[in-house]
């Protein structure tokens, strides 16, 4: 028997037992991490350097890339270190910091995706009011609200989770520290307080998701009324990447936390958590750059300037 005051470290779930597979996972994670750093770093550099991209849509994309960099940097480096050094340990404070940062980045990203849906709604459904509703000050305030909401959400959940007595060992059935896995180690009914907080957060996220869905219903109705095929293509090219990112993010998070217990297993939990914590930050730059001609042109100019200067 142990409690939270005597717990000095947690043991994370290992991806493999053999040394060869551990090293294989290290190189795989390193490749994914470097790809995410490169992709998101290129988007941030391009948006910052190209004055043509100093618009609300790209300002929010800049913030999204920052959150993606933070999110993937919270989980993968520790997983890589554990695979490389053949260990599973993470300190108590390290676990708390990881849980806080992941809760912050994930919740702030979802809030920002909601803001980005509003941006596309105003741009397509109310273009004449776009400059008024989404001026520079309004954009800064909305981005700050998304980041602030993430901080508040993370503080509440982290403080509440680590106030609960733990007496079921220190083995976490995940490759990073997350709230459901820490709650499994609790030894009293006090965890119900955190469950209640999770339910409240889920309701707030559901409200954001409903707002995103309703926004896109109005967007698609407006786009289909555009007479020219070129106009419809341009409108869709700015909306579909955001919709793809939202779908990937929401589907993986929902399945990770709401899948039926009958199909739950450590290996499946590991794969699903990898999907929602690692895959979106790595593929978001690719999704946004594939159909966005402005961004691709800006990236091309940045590459040419880098090569010839």
C-alpha positions as CSV (number, residue, x, y, z in Angstrom):
1,X,0.0,0.0,0.0
2,X,1.2,3.5,-0.9
3,X,-0.2,6.9,-1.0
4,X,0.4,10.1,-3.1
5,X,2.7,11.6,-0.4
6,X,5.0,8.6,-0.5
7,X,5.0,8.2,-4.3
8,X,8.2,9.6,-5.8
9,X,7.9,8.2,-9.3
10,X,5.6,6.5,-11.7
11,X,6.3,3.7,-14.2
12,X,5.0,4.4,-17.7
13,X,3.9,1.7,-20.1
14,X,6.7,0.4,-22.3
15,X,6.3,0.1,-26.0
16,X,8.4,-3.1,-26.2
17,X,10.2,-5.5,-24.0
18,X,13.2,-6.4,-26.3
19,X,16.1,-4.1,-26.8
20,X,15.9,-4.2,-30.6
21,X,12.3,-3.1,-30.6
22,X,13.0,-0.4,-28.1
23,X,15.7,1.1,-30.4
24,X,13.3,0.7,-33.4
25,X,10.7,2.7,-31.5
26,X,13.2,5.3,-30.6
27,X,14.2,5.9,-34.2
28,X,10.5,5.9,-35.3
29,X,9.6,8.5,-32.6
30,X,12.6,10.6,-33.5
31,X,11.6,10.6,-37.2
32,X,8.0,11.6,-36.3
33,X,9.2,14.3,-33.9
34,X,11.6,15.8,-36.3
35,X,8.9,15.8,-39.0
36,X,6.5,17.6,-36.7
37,X,9.2,20.2,-35.7
38,X,10.1,20.8,-39.3
39,X,6.5,21.1,-40.6
40,X,5.2,23.3,-37.8
41,X,8.4,25.3,-37.7
42,X,8.1,26.0,-41.5
43,X,4.5,27.2,-41.1
44,X,5.4,29.5,-38.2
45,X,8.5,30.9,-40.1
46,X,6.5,31.4,-43.3
47,X,3.6,33.1,-41.6
48,X,5.9,35.4,-39.6
49,X,8.1,36.4,-42.6
50,X,5.5,36.7,-45.4
51,X,3.5,39.9,-45.0
52,X,0.8,38.5,-47.4
53,X,0.0,36.0,-44.7
54,X,-0.6,38.5,-42.0
55,X,-4.3,37.9,-41.9
56,X,-6.6,36.4,-39.2
57,X,-6.7,32.9,-40.7
58,X,-2.9,32.6,-40.7
59,X,-2.5,34.3,-37.4
60,X,-4.7,31.5,-35.9
61,X,-2.8,28.9,-37.9
62,X,0.4,30.3,-36.4
63,X,-1.0,29.8,-32.9
64,X,-2.2,26.3,-33.8
65,X,1.3,25.3,-34.9
66,X,2.7,26.6,-31.6
67,X,0.2,24.5,-29.7
68,X,1.0,21.4,-31.8
69,X,4.7,21.9,-31.2
70,X,4.1,22.1,-27.4
71,X,1.7,19.1,-27.5
72,X,4.1,16.7,-29.2
73,X,7.1,17.9,-27.2
74,X,5.2,17.0,-24.0
75,X,4.9,13.3,-24.8
76,X,7.4,12.1,-27.4
77,X,10.8,13.3,-26.0
78,X,10.1,11.3,-22.7
79,X,9.0,8.3,-24.7
80,X,12.1,8.5,-26.8
81,X,14.3,8.8,-23.7
82,X,12.7,5.8,-22.1
83,X,13.1,3.7,-25.2
84,X,16.7,4.7,-25.6
85,X,17.7,4.2,-22.0
86,X,15.6,1.1,-21.4
87,X,13.6,2.6,-18.5
88,X,10.0,3.3,-17.6
89,X,10.4,5.8,-14.8
90,X,9.1,9.3,-14.6
91,X,9.3,11.4,-11.4
92,X,6.2,12.5,-9.5
93,X,6.8,16.2,-10.5
94,X,7.6,15.2,-14.1
95,X,4.3,13.3,-14.3
96,X,2.4,16.2,-12.9
97,X,4.1,18.6,-15.3
98,X,3.4,16.3,-18.2
99,X,-0.3,16.0,-17.3
100,X,-0.6,19.7,-16.9
101,X,1.1,20.6,-20.2
102,X,-0.9,18.0,-22.2
103,X,-4.2,19.1,-20.7
104,X,-3.2,22.7,-21.4
105,X,-2.2,22.1,-25.1
106,X,-5.1,19.8,-25.9
107,X,-7.8,22.1,-24.4
108,X,-6.3,25.3,-25.8
109,X,-6.1,23.6,-29.3
110,X,-9.7,22.7,-29.3
111,X,-10.7,26.2,-28.2
112,X,-8.5,27.6,-31.0
113,X,-10.1,25.3,-33.5
114,X,-13.5,26.7,-32.4
115,X,-12.2,30.2,-33.0
116,X,-10.9,29.2,-36.4
117,X,-14.3,27.8,-37.3
118,X,-15.8,31.2,-36.4
119,X,-13.1,32.9,-38.6
120,X,-14.1,30.8,-41.6
121,X,-17.8,31.4,-40.9
122,X,-17.4,35.2,-40.9
123,X,-15.1,35.1,-43.9
124,X,-17.5,33.2,-46.1
125,X,-21.0,34.0,-44.7
126,X,-20.4,37.6,-43.8
127,X,-17.4,38.8,-45.9
128,X,-18.4,42.5,-45.8
129,X,-18.1,42.5,-42.0
130,X,-14.9,40.4,-41.8
131,X,-12.6,43.3,-41.2
132,X,-14.8,44.7,-38.5
133,X,-15.5,41.4,-36.6
134,X,-12.0,40.1,-36.9
135,X,-9.7,43.1,-36.5
136,X,-6.2,42.6,-35.1
137,X,-7.3,43.4,-31.6
138,X,-10.3,40.9,-31.8
139,X,-8.0,38.2,-33.1
140,X,-5.5,38.7,-30.3
141,X,-8.3,38.6,-27.7
142,X,-9.7,35.4,-29.1
143,X,-6.3,33.7,-29.3
144,X,-5.5,34.8,-25.7
145,X,-8.9,33.5,-24.6
146,X,-8.1,30.1,-26.1
147,X,-4.7,30.0,-24.4
148,X,-6.1,31.2,-21.1
149,X,-8.9,28.6,-21.2
150,X,-6.2,26.0,-21.7
151,X,-4.3,27.2,-18.6
152,X,-7.5,27.3,-16.5
153,X,-8.5,23.8,-17.6
154,X,-5.1,22.4,-17.0
155,X,-4.7,24.0,-13.5
156,X,-8.1,22.7,-12.3
157,X,-7.5,19.1,-13.6
158,X,-3.9,18.8,-12.5
159,X,-4.6,20.2,-9.0
160,X,-7.7,18.0,-8.6
161,X,-6.0,14.8,-9.9
162,X,-2.9,15.0,-7.7
163,X,-4.9,15.9,-4.6
164,X,-6.5,12.4,-4.7
165,X,-4.8,9.7,-2.5
166,X,-3.1,7.0,-4.5
167,X,-2.8,3.5,-3.1
168,X,-2.9,1.1,-6.1
169,X,0.8,1.2,-7.0
170,X,2.6,3.5,-9.4
171,X,2.3,1.7,-12.7
172,X,0.6,3.9,-15.3
173,X,-1.0,2.0,-18.2
174,X,0.1,4.6,-20.8
175,X,3.3,5.9,-22.3
176,X,2.6,9.3,-20.8
177,X,0.7,10.6,-17.7
178,X,-2.9,11.3,-18.4
179,X,-5.9,11.9,-16.1
180,X,-7.8,8.6,-16.6
181,X,-4.7,6.5,-15.9
182,X,-3.8,8.4,-12.7
183,X,-7.4,8.1,-11.5
184,X,-7.1,4.3,-11.8
185,X,-4.5,4.4,-9.0
186,X,-6.8,6.3,-6.6
187,X,-8.0,4.5,-3.4
188,X,-11.0,6.5,-2.3
189,X,-14.2,7.9,-3.6
190,X,-12.6,11.3,-3.8
191,X,-11.9,10.6,-7.5
192,X,-15.6,11.3,-8.1
193,X,-14.8,15.0,-7.7
194,X,-12.4,14.8,-10.6
195,X,-14.9,12.7,-12.6
196,X,-17.4,15.5,-12.1
197,X,-14.9,18.1,-13.4
198,X,-14.2,15.9,-16.4
199,X,-18.0,15.8,-17.1
200,X,-18.2,19.6,-16.9
201,X,-15.2,19.9,-19.3
202,X,-16.8,17.4,-21.7
203,X,-20.0,19.4,-21.8
204,X,-18.0,22.6,-22.6
205,X,-16.1,20.8,-25.3
206,X,-19.4,19.4,-26.7
207,X,-20.7,23.0,-26.9
208,X,-17.6,24.0,-28.9
209,X,-18.1,21.0,-31.1
210,X,-21.7,21.9,-31.8
211,X,-20.7,25.4,-32.6
212,X,-18.1,24.1,-35.1
213,X,-20.7,21.8,-36.7
214,X,-23.3,24.6,-37.0
215,X,-20.7,27.0,-38.4
216,X,-19.8,24.5,-41.1
217,X,-23.5,23.8,-42.0
218,X,-23.8,27.6,-42.7
219,X,-20.5,27.7,-44.5
220,X,-21.4,24.8,-46.9
221,X,-24.8,26.4,-47.5
222,X,-23.1,29.7,-48.4
223,X,-20.4,28.0,-50.6
224,X,-23.0,26.0,-52.6
225,X,-24.7,29.3,-53.5
226,X,-21.5,30.8,-55.0
227,X,-22.2,30.8,-58.8
228,X,-18.6,30.3,-60.1
229,X,-16.8,27.0,-59.8
230,X,-13.6,28.8,-59.1
231,X,-15.1,30.7,-56.2
232,X,-16.5,27.5,-54.7
233,X,-13.1,25.9,-55.1
234,X,-11.3,28.8,-53.3
235,X,-13.8,28.8,-50.5
236,X,-13.5,25.0,-50.0
237,X,-9.7,25.2,-50.1
238,X,-9.7,27.4,-47.0
239,X,-12.3,25.4,-45.1
240,X,-11.6,21.7,-45.8
241,X,-8.1,21.6,-44.2
242,X,-9.5,23.1,-41.0
243,X,-12.4,20.6,-41.1
244,X,-10.0,17.7,-41.6
245,X,-7.9,18.8,-38.6
246,X,-11.0,19.1,-36.4
247,X,-12.3,15.7,-37.5
248,X,-8.9,14.0,-36.9
249,X,-8.5,15.7,-33.5
250,X,-12.1,15.1,-32.2
251,X,-12.4,11.5,-33.5
252,X,-9.2,10.3,-31.9
253,X,-9.8,12.1,-28.6
254,X,-13.4,10.9,-28.4
255,X,-12.5,7.3,-29.2
256,X,-9.6,7.3,-26.7
257,X,-11.8,8.4,-23.8
258,X,-15.3,7.0,-24.7
259,X,-14.6,3.6,-26.2
260,X,-16.5,0.7,-24.7
261,X,-14.7,-1.0,-21.8
262,X,-15.3,-4.4,-23.5
263,X,-12.8,-3.5,-26.3
264,X,-10.4,-1.8,-24.0
265,X,-6.9,-3.3,-23.6
266,X,-3.4,-1.8,-22.8
267,X,-2.2,-2.3,-26.3
268,X,-5.3,-0.6,-27.8
269,X,-5.2,2.2,-25.3
270,X,-1.5,2.7,-26.3
271,X,-2.3,2.9,-30.0
272,X,-5.3,5.2,-29.6
273,X,-3.5,7.6,-27.3
274,X,-0.6,7.7,-29.8
275,X,-3.1,8.6,-32.5
276,X,-4.6,11.6,-30.6
277,X,-1.4,12.9,-28.9
278,X,1.2,12.4,-31.7
279,X,-0.5,12.0,-35.1
280,X,-2.4,15.4,-35.3
281,X,0.6,17.6,-34.5
282,X,2.7,15.7,-37.0
283,X,0.2,15.7,-39.9
284,X,-1.5,19.1,-39.4
285,X,1.1,21.0,-41.4
286,X,0.7,18.6,-44.2
287,X,-3.1,18.9,-44.2
288,X,-2.9,22.7,-44.2
289,X,-0.3,23.0,-46.9
290,X,-1.8,20.5,-49.4
291,X,-4.7,22.5,-50.6
292,X,-3.6,26.0,-49.6
293,X,-2.1,27.7,-52.6
294,X,-1.2,30.9,-50.7
295,X,0.8,28.9,-48.1
296,X,2.5,26.8,-50.7
297,X,3.5,29.8,-52.7
298,X,4.9,31.5,-49.5
299,X,6.8,28.3,-48.6
300,X,8.3,28.2,-52.2
301,X,9.4,31.9,-51.9
302,X,10.9,31.2,-48.4
303,X,12.8,28.2,-49.8
304,X,14.1,30.2,-52.7
305,X,15.2,33.0,-50.4
306,X,17.0,30.6,-48.1
307,X,18.8,28.8,-51.0
308,X,20.0,32.0,-52.8
309,X,20.8,34.3,-49.9
